[in-house]
């Protein structure tokens, strides 16, 4: 009995955690959170490499059904709003939904599509979540890095050809009935957004980046007329968009100056004996937009003393000790920091001394 209660409590905790983090929770989300499913299983299922998802789940069916009952009871007790998910394949042909259960039981299939929202979810939130969980997966074409051949027609495909994955086969664009689409490379966000919204068929192009060990977007395939319309729209309002960009840049520059002044003022309060020009340089350096430095963190933007202190320590370490020289000599970063730590603390103590 205790063991069953612990299992039920685990279901409720996972559901509440997902609901708080994501703003909604479905059955598959719950099983992912409980590690009864993995994203790799979802991907195989969406690519139709397996006939159903249940056969990949890392728990026995009675245990899953019990968890489903607990999940439904929890949602009913809290009177949570409900929407229904749809499960479509990552395929050129997405007319038929995927099967979750081994036997295709209609009642159980429907229960697996339940998605619950917070009690206070308004109509707008409900509509947004419903659109998200019923959206068809994005079609993806892969740019191959070596010569290959189509798994359906056997056509030889040279390097940088595009293929789609259909079940266990890699197929060419002609077999996927996508060879009428035109390619739009990455780089112009406005043009891409407008062209994709105009096109009824979109295929994202990705290529494996060996250095970063991930797939990266290279562009999109879409209908030629949609691209032409988007280009015309961009030409018509390019002056207006340029003015908007300039105004936005001015606003960001003003905000950055204000934030830098606030950081500088706080640093002078924390280190009253510090060199004013040096503290100003630290403030400008650490608050540089897009740098990813300590001053751009959420805590630093709240003028958190600990984060600002870290920024000062980093500056002292590089500018007032032989830390960089030690790194050039091949010292480990942690060892080099320990070596100069005493000198850094001496400078900090002198700067903080208010007597």
C-alpha positions in Angstrom: 0.0 0.0 0.0 2.8 2.4 0.9 4.6 1.6 -2.3 1.5 2.3 -4.3 1.0 5.6 -2.5 4.6 6.6 -3.2 4.0 5.8 -6.9 0.8 7.9 -7.0 2.5 10.8 -5.2 5.3 10.7 -7.9 2.7 11.0 -10.6 1.1 14.0 -8.9 4.5 15.7 -8.2 5.6 15.3 -11.8 2.2 16.6 -13.1 2.4 19.7 -10.9 6.0 20.4 -11.8 5.2 20.2 -15.5 2.1 22.4 -15.1 4.0 25.0 -13.3 7.0 25.0 -15.7 5.2 24.7 -19.1 1.8 26.1 -18.4 0.2 22.8 -19.5 0.7 19.1 -19.0 -0.2 16.1 -21.2 0.1 12.4 -20.7 3.2 12.1 -22.8 4.7 15.1 -21.1 4.0 13.3 -17.8 5.7 10.1 -18.9 8.7 12.0 -20.2 9.0 13.8 -16.8 8.8 10.4 -15.0 11.4 8.9 -17.4 9.0 6.3 -18.7 9.7 7.8 -22.1 12.7 9.5 -23.8 12.8 12.1 -26.5 14.6 9.5 -28.7 11.5 7.3 -28.4 9.3 10.2 -29.5 11.5 10.8 -32.5 11.5 7.2 -33.7 7.7 7.1 -33.3 7.2 10.4 -35.2 9.4 9.1 -38.0 7.2 6.0 -38.1 10.1 3.7 -37.4 7.8 1.8 -34.9 4.1 1.1 -35.3 3.2 2.5 -31.9 4.7 4.4 -29.0 3.5 2.2 -26.2 6.0 -0.6 -27.1 8.9 1.8 -26.4 7.7 2.9 -22.9 9.9 2.0 -20.0 7.2 0.7 -17.7 4.6 -2.1 -17.7 1.1 -1.4 -18.9 -0.7 -1.9 -15.6 1.6 0.7 -14.0 1.0 3.1 -16.9 -2.8 2.7 -16.6 -2.6 3.3 -12.9 -0.6 6.4 -13.4 -3.1 7.6 -16.0 -6.0 7.1 -13.6 -4.1 9.1 -10.9 -3.3 11.8 -13.4 -7.0 12.1 -14.5 -8.2 12.1 -10.8 -5.7 14.8 -9.9 -6.9 17.0 -12.8 -10.6 16.4 -12.0 -10.1 17.2 -8.3 -8.5 20.6 -9.3 -11.1 21.2 -12.0 -8.4 21.9 -14.6 -9.4 23.1 -18.1 -8.8 20.5 -20.8 -7.8 20.5 -24.4 -6.9 17.6 -26.7 -3.6 16.9 -28.4 -3.0 15.5 -31.9 -0.1 13.3 -32.8 1.1 13.6 -36.4 4.1 12.0 -38.0 7.2 13.9 -39.1 6.5 13.0 -42.7 5.6 14.5 -46.0 2.2 12.8 -45.6 0.6 13.9 -42.4 -3.0 13.1 -42.9 -3.3 10.3 -40.4 -2.5 10.5 -36.7 0.0 8.2 -35.1 -1.0 5.3 -32.9 0.0 5.4 -29.3 -1.2 2.1 -28.0 -0.2 -1.4 -29.1 -3.8 -2.5 -29.8 -5.2 0.8 -31.0 -7.9 0.9 -28.3 -10.0 4.0 -29.2 -10.9 4.9 -25.6 -7.2 4.6 -24.4 -6.0 6.5 -27.5 -8.3 9.4 -26.6 -7.1 9.4 -23.0 -3.5 9.6 -24.0 -4.4 12.8 -25.9 -5.6 14.7 -22.7 -3.8 17.9 -21.9 -4.6 20.0 -18.8 -4.1 23.7 -18.2 -3.9 25.7 -14.9 -7.2 26.6 -13.1 -6.9 30.2 -14.0 -6.1 29.7 -17.7 -8.2 32.2 -19.8 -9.7 31.6 -23.2 -6.6 33.1 -25.0 -4.2 30.7 -23.1 -6.4 27.8 -23.8 -6.6 28.6 -27.5 -2.8 29.0 -27.7 -2.1 25.7 -26.0 -4.6 23.9 -28.1 -3.0 25.2 -31.3 0.4 24.1 -30.0 -0.5 20.6 -29.0 -2.4 20.0 -32.3 0.2 21.5 -34.5 1.8 19.2 -37.1 5.5 18.6 -36.7 7.9 20.7 -38.8 9.1 19.0 -41.9 12.9 18.7 -42.0 15.2 18.0 -44.9 18.8 17.1 -44.2 21.7 18.3 -46.3 23.9 15.2 -46.8 27.7 15.5 -46.3 28.6 12.6 -48.6 27.3 10.9 -51.8 24.3 8.7 -51.1 21.2 7.3 -52.9 17.5 7.6 -52.5 16.0 4.8 -50.5 12.9 4.6 -52.8 14.0 5.3 -56.4 17.7 4.5 -56.0 18.8 7.8 -57.7 22.4 8.7 -56.8 22.6 11.9 -54.8 25.8 14.0 -54.7 27.1 15.9 -51.6 24.9 18.6 -50.2 21.8 17.0 -51.7 18.6 17.2 -49.6 16.9 14.2 -48.2 13.9 13.5 -46.0 13.6 10.6 -43.6 10.5 8.4 -44.2 10.3 5.5 -41.8 13.6 3.7 -42.3 14.5 5.3 -45.7 16.2 8.5 -46.7 14.3 9.7 -49.8 15.0 12.5 -52.4 12.9 15.6 -52.8 11.3 14.2 -56.0 10.1 11.0 -54.2 8.8 13.2 -51.4 6.9 15.4 -54.0 8.8 18.5 -52.8 11.0 19.2 -55.8 8.7 22.0 -56.9 9.7 24.1 -53.9 12.3 26.8 -54.0 15.2 27.4 -51.5 15.5 30.5 -49.3 18.8 30.7 -47.4 19.0 31.9 -43.8 20.0 35.5 -43.0 16.9 37.7 -43.5 14.5 37.0 -40.7 11.8 39.3 -42.0 11.8 37.8 -45.4 11.8 34.2 -44.1 9.0 34.9 -41.7 6.8 36.4 -44.3 7.6 33.8 -46.9 6.8 31.0 -44.5 3.5 32.6 -43.5 2.5 32.9 -47.1 3.5 29.3 -48.1 1.2 26.4 -47.4 4.2 24.0 -47.4 7.5 24.7 -45.6 10.5 22.4 -45.1 13.4 23.4 -42.9 16.9 22.7 -44.2 19.4 21.5 -41.6 23.1 20.4 -41.9 25.2 18.6 -39.4 27.9 21.0 -37.9 30.8 18.7 -37.1 32.5 21.3 -34.9 29.4 22.1 -32.7 28.1 18.5 -32.9 24.5 19.6 -33.8 22.2 20.2 -36.7 22.0 23.8 -37.7 19.5 25.5 -40.0 20.6 26.5 -43.4 17.4 27.8 -44.8 13.9 26.7 -45.9 12.1 25.3 -48.9 8.8 26.9 -49.7 6.5 27.7 -52.6 8.0 30.0 -55.2 5.0 32.4 -55.3 5.2 32.8 -51.5 8.8 33.9 -51.7 8.0 36.4 -54.5 5.1 37.9 -52.5 7.4 38.1 -49.4 10.1 39.9 -51.4 7.6 42.4 -52.7 6.3 43.1 -49.2 9.8 43.6 -47.9 10.6 46.0 -50.7 7.4 48.1 -50.1 8.1 48.7 -46.4 11.9 48.6 -46.3 12.3 52.3 -45.5 9.8 52.0 -42.6 11.5 49.0 -41.2 14.9 50.8 -41.4 13.5 53.7 -39.4 12.1 51.3 -36.8 15.5 49.5 -36.5 17.3 52.8 -36.0 14.8 53.9 -33.3 15.1 50.6 -31.6 18.9 50.8 -31.7 18.8 54.3 -30.2 16.5 53.0 -27.4 18.8 50.1 -26.6 21.9 52.4 -26.6 20.1 54.8 -24.1 19.1 51.9 -21.9 22.6 50.5 -22.0 24.1 53.9 -20.9 21.6 54.2 -18.1 22.4 50.6 -16.9 26.1 51.2 -17.2 25.8 54.4 -15.0 23.8 52.5 -12.4 26.4 49.7 -12.3 29.3 52.3 -12.0 27.5 54.1 -9.2 27.0 50.8 -7.3 30.6 49.9 -7.8 31.8 53.2 -6.4 29.6 52.6 -3.3 31.0 49.1 -2.9 34.6 50.1 -3.5 35.0 53.7 -2.2 38.8 53.6 -2.5 38.9 52.1 -5.9 40.2 54.0 -9.0 37.2 55.8 -10.5 38.3 55.5 -14.1 39.1 51.8 -13.6 35.6 51.1 -12.1 34.1 52.9 -15.0 36.0 50.7 -17.4 34.8 47.6 -15.5 31.2 48.8 -15.6 31.4 49.4 -19.4 33.1 46.1 -20.0 30.8 43.9 -17.9 27.6 45.5 -19.2 28.4 45.3 -22.9 25.3 44.0 -24.7 25.6 40.5 -26.1 28.9 39.8 -24.3 27.4 37.2 -21.9 29.5 38.6 -19.1 28.5 38.8 -15.4 27.0 42.3 -15.8 24.5 41.0 -18.4 23.1 38.4 -16.0 19.7 38.8 -14.5 21.2 39.1 -11.0 23.6 41.8 -12.1 20.7 43.8 -13.7 19.1 43.8 -10.2 22.4 45.3 -9.0 23.2 42.2 -7.0 26.4 42.9 -5.0 27.7 39.3 -5.4 27.5 39.4 -9.2 29.1 42.9 -9.4 31.8 41.8 -7.1 32.6 38.9 -9.4 33.0 41.3 -12.3 35.5 43.4 -10.3 37.4 40.3 -9.3 37.7 39.2 -12.9 39.0 42.6 -13.9 41.6 42.7 -11.1 42.7 39.2 -11.9 43.4 40.0 -15.5 44.7 43.6 -15.2 46.6 43.7 -11.9 48.1 40.2 -11.5 50.2 37.8 -13.6 47.1 35.6 -14.1 47.2 35.9 -17.9 50.9 35.1 -18.0 50.4 31.9 -16.0 47.7 30.8 -18.5 50.1 31.4 -21.4 52.7 29.3 -19.6 50.2 26.4 -19.6 48.9 26.6 -16.0 45.5 25.1 -15.3 42.8 27.8 -15.0 41.9 26.8 -11.4 45.6 26.6 -10.3 46.3 30.0 -11.8 43.4 31.5 -9.9 44.5 30.1 -6.6 48.0 31.4 -7.3 46.8 35.0 -7.7 43.9 34.8 -5.2 45.9 36.4 -2.3 46.9 39.5 -4.4 43.3 39.9 -5.6 42.0 39.8 -2.0 44.6 42.4 -1.0 43.4 44.8 -3.7 39.8 44.2 -2.8 40.4 44.9 0.9 42.2 48.1 0.1 39.4 49.3 -2.2 36.7 48.4 0.3 38.3 50.0 3.3 36.1 53.0 4.2 38.3 54.4 6.9 
